């Protein structure tokens, strides 16, 4: 279980998730997911929203909002 937090404008280091995971948004979030090859996808999560993600290749997440973005990530070890 990981508490992930991004300050406004913060972008995390390149990483990947080798296994499936579930995520629960503690706060609303306007984010940009950068993928390898220079592409990106913009998205938003609502406070209290949950989702299930498959294996995620190399990426970096950027908080594009004005408030801190907090998500609880649960992955199988």
Secondary structure as the mmCIF struct_conf table of DSSP 4:
data_model
#
loop_
_struct_conf.conf_type_id
_struct_conf.id
_struct_conf.beg_label_comp_id
_struct_conf.beg_label_asym_id
_struct_conf.beg_label_seq_id
_struct_conf.end_label_comp_id
_struct_conf.end_label_asym_id
_struct_conf.end_label_seq_id
STRN STRN1 UNK A 2 UNK A 6
TURN_TY1_P TURN_TY1_P1 UNK A 8 UNK A 9
STRN STRN2 UNK A 11 UNK A 11
HELX_LH_PP_P HELX_LH_PP_P1 UNK A 12 UNK A 14
STRN STRN3 UNK A 15 UNK A 17
BEND BEND1 UNK A 18 UNK A 19
STRN STRN4 UNK A 21 UNK A 25
BEND BEND2 UNK A 26 UNK A 27
STRN STRN5 UNK A 29 UNK A 35
TURN_TY1_P TURN_TY1_P2 UNK A 36 UNK A 37
BEND BEND3 UNK A 38 UNK A 38
STRN STRN6 UNK A 40 UNK A 45
TURN_TY1_P TURN_TY1_P3 UNK A 47 UNK A 48
STRN STRN7 UNK A 50 UNK A 53
STRN STRN8 UNK A 56 UNK A 63
BEND BEND4 UNK A 65 UNK A 67
STRN STRN9 UNK A 69 UNK A 75
#
